[in-house]
Amino acid sequence: MKIARLKLSSEEKRLLWQLRTKGPLPRTELSMALQVSNSALTKLSRNLISMGLVEEQASSDTSGRGRPTVPLTISAAGGFAVGATVHKGVLEIALVDYAGGIIALTSEAVGAPDPLGFAQLLEQRITELSAKHRLLGGRFLGVGVGLPGPPRGRDGGQWNIVNDLPGWRNVPLRQILDNALGLPTMLENDANASALAEYYLNDTIRRSSTVVVFLLGYGIGAGVIEDGRLLKGEFGSAGDIGGLYPMDRPRPTTMDLLSVLREAGCPIQSIAHFDEASVGHEALIERWLDRAAGQLESVVNSAISWFDPGEIIFSSPLPESIMVRLAARLNRGQLRWPEHRQATEIRVSRLGGSSIALGAALLPIHASTTVSFW
């Protein structure tokens, strides 16, 4: 498959971003929001409609008086993109449409493939899923991959991947994946990918301009979005908060909880069927939650002070019920919200571990919409 290149002007991108952040809008409101003339807005919208990226929505005006207002909206048929991530022994793939709708979300056991094996399997699955959902011949916007670890430089050529994925660390990862797939791949840290998923798929984009997402997975990381832009840092490692927790000590992560349960005699090996596998260890889980909340309190307070977020979200492949109890402990704890603003309760993602693959799939769409992406 070949990636379709969208050649959009900055004004066209601004219009698309307005529709993504505000929802369907009539041309008159778009003209005022973008501060362009009605004729200029008509030309911009006509171009985007002809490209299939924007469509007219049925009018809700039933008064019958005068010409009805016809809102413009992002078109789901504008294209599709693929995202993938590999957990310990699990490959997750997501397909999303241009409006951010989920077309497909799959998960399968794969062992621990090296980057080449991962790319070859991903290429096969992309073809199969595209055929199954009748997307062959459609506008393919690209592939994103969520990675458990930070890049080793701003160019994202090599990554400091977790040890659980042998063969991934300190290799020319971008080159390996690009060559194996036969197309350029967008790589992103898993916490940043999760942040994109939360931003786009839960209407966060229409409520808050600044969002912080904490991901408790292999390790612990954070993704920060400010006015639609991912905070990257000088070398692409912004949000790599795992360094605040020494590796030789317990950490508030999914892998840590599994380790604690195994040490107590629980035969659990993965998050699959977590509730059934952990029966009889409820008190131990509650003690882990107490400890994890204490460890997380300082980094959450740091996020409040540094970023003044509109929302703080916790994401994890752990069961939602566990994450809800963790968030409740923090919300009842010593979070230091400034007196001049209203406190915001930490909320828990409903996307679970799927947020990484979904966010990775949104990378090409995000890139095609925002005026300044990388």
MIPA-358460 format. One record per residue (C-alpha): residue in one letter; z, x, y. Coordinates in steps of 0.1 Angstrom, whole numbers, plus 2048, in hexadecimal, padded with zeros to 3 digits. Example, Ala and Ser with C-alpha at 12.3 -4.5 7.8 and 13.67 -1.06 7.14 Angstrom:
<atoms>
a84E87B7D3 s8478897F5 
</atoms>
This chain:
<atoms>
m800800800 k7F980B824 i810806841 a8027F185D r80780187F l8107EA89B k8047F68BC l81A7E48D4 s81F7E98F9 s8427ED907 e83E7CA917 e8347BB8F6 k8527CB8E6 r8697BE902 l85C79A8FB l86279E8D6 w8857AB8DC q88D78E8F3 l8837768D7 r8987898BD t8B778A8D3 k8B57678E3 g8A27538C9 p88473C8D0 l87C73A8F5 p86272890A r84973D91E t859734940 e87B742934 l86B761925 s858767946 m87976695A a88C77B940 l871796940 q86B794965 v845790961 s82D77696F n82475895B s800765958 a80D78794A l824775932 t80775F926 k7F277E91F l80F78F90D s8177718F7 r7F276B8F0 n7EF78F8E3 l80E78C8CD i80376A8BF s7E17788B7 m7F27958A4 g80677C890 l82878989D v83176B8B2 e82A7468AD e82F7268BF q84C7118B3 a84A6EB8B1 s8586DC8D0 s8796CA8CF d8716B68EE t86F6918E3 s871682906 g84B67C907 r84A68492C g8346A0939 r8276BE925 p8406C890A t8506EA90B v8437008EE p85B71C8E5 l84F73D8D8 t86074D8BA i85D76C8A3 s845764887 a85176B863 a82D770859 g82A78E871 g82F7A5854 f8487B283A a85C7D1833 v86F7E0816 g8917F0815 a8A38027F9 t8C28157F1 v8D18247D2 h8F58217C9 k9068317AC g8EF825790 v8E08087A4 l8C08047B7 e8BE7E97D1 i89E7DE7E1 a89A7C47FD l87A7B480C v87D7A482E d863792844 y85C79A869 a875780875 g890790860 g890776844 i899783821 i87B77F80A a88B7917EC l8AA7A57E2 t8AB7B67C1 s8C47CD7AF e8C07E078E a8D17FB77B v8BF81D77E g8D8838774 a8D785578D p8B285C796 d8A887A7AA p8948747CA l8738767B8 g87D85E79D f88C8467B7 a86B8467CB q8558417AD l86A8237A2 l86B8157C5 e8458177C8 q8428047A8 r85B7E97B3 i84A7E57D5 t8297DD7C4 e83A7C57AC l84D7B37C6 s8307B17DE a81B7A17C3 k8367897B8 h83B77D7DC r81677D7E4 l8197987FF l7FD7AE7F3 g7E47B080F g7FE7A6828 r80A7BB846 f8207D5836 l8377E4851 g84780083E v86380C827 g887815831 v8A182681B g8C6825820 l8D8846816 p8FC84C80F g90286A825 p8F8878848 p8D888B850 r8D98B0854 g8C68AF874 r8B789788D d89589887C g8A488985C g8918A0845 q8B08A9830 w8CF895829 n8F389D81F i8F3884803 v91387C7EE n9188907CE d9148707B9 l8EE8737BE p8E58957AF g8C58A47BD w8C58927DE r8DA8AA7F3 n8CA8C5809 v8A68C07FC p8878B6811 l88F89180B r878882824 q85B897817 i86388E7F3 l8648697F9 d846868810 n83187B7F7 a83C8677D9 l8378457EB g8178507FC l82484381E p83D84C838 t861841831 m87C83984A l89D84883F e8BF83D84D n8E3842846 d8F1824831 a90B81B84C n8F0819866 a8DA80484F s8F77EC849 a8FC7E986F l8D77DF873 a8DB7C5858 e8FA7B6868 y8E97B788A y8CA7A5880 l8D478E863 n8F477E86E d8E9774892 t8FF79189F i8E079B8B4 r8E477B8C7 r90977D8CD s9117A28D5 s9007C08E4 t9187D98D6 v9227D88B1 v9357F089A v9317ED875 f9487FF85D l93A80583A l95280C81E g93C818801 y93883A7F1 g94B84780F i952838831 g93A83784E a93382386D g91481687E v91480F8A3 i8F97FA8B5 e8F87F98DB d8DF7E28EC g8C97E28CD r8C98088C7 l8DA81A8AB l8F18358B8 k8E48548A7 g8F68728B6 e8E88958BD f8E189D899 g8DF87988B s90287987E a913860895 g92B84A882 d931863866 i95785C867 g95D867844 g965889852 l98587A860 y99287583D p997896829 m984896809 d9A28A27F4 r9B68837FD p9B185D7F6 r99984C80E p993827816 t972824803 t96480F7E6 m96382E7D0 d9878357D8 l9938137CD l9808167AC s9908377A6 v9B38297AD l9AD80D794 r9A0825779 e9BF83B77E a9D481D777 g9C2816756 c9A87FD762 p987804750 i9727FB76F q954812775 s941800791 i9447E27A9 a9307CC790 h9477B0784 f9637BF799 d97A7A0798 e97879D772 a97C7C276C s99B7C6783 v9AF7A8775 g9D37B3771 h9D27CC78D e9D57B57AB a9F57C57B8 l9E57E77B7 i9C87DA7CB e9DF7CC7E5 r9F17ED7E8 w9CF7FE7EC l9C67E5808 d9E77ED81A r9DF812819 a9BA80E823 a9C37F8841 g9DB81384D q9C082D849 l9A681885B e9BB80D879 s9B782D88D v99182E889 v98D809892 n9A280F8B1 s98C82D8BA a96D8178B7 i97D7FE8CE s9858198E8 w96482B8E6 f94B80E8E2 d95B7EE8EF p94A7DB8D3 g9417B68D4 e9467B58AF i9557CB894 i9497C4870 f9547D284F s93A7D6834 s93E7E0810 p9317DA7ED l9557D07E4 p95B7AB7DF e95D7987FF s98078B7F7 i98D7AE7F7 m97D7B7818 v98A797828 r9AD7A181E l9A77C482C a99A7B684D a9B879E850 r9D07BB84D l9BF7CD869 n9BC7AE87F r9E27A987B g9E97CE881 q9E97E48A0 l9C67E18AD r9C67EB8D1 w9AE7D48E4 p9AE7DA90A e9C17C191F h9A27BA935 r98D7AC917 q9927938FB a99A7A18D9 t98079E8BE e98A79889A i97B7AF880 r96479B86A v9577A2848 s9327A483E r92578A826 l9087A081C g91E7B7806 g90D7D67F8 s8EB7C67FF s8EF7CE824 i8E27F181F a8C17E880E l8BC7CB827 g8C37E1845 a8AB7FB837 a8907E1835 l8967D8859 l8917FB865 p86B7F8868 i86E7D6879 h8897E3891 a87280089A s8557E98A1 t86A7D48B9 t8817EA8CD v8727FD8EB s88581D8E2 f88E8218BD w8948458B3 
</atoms>
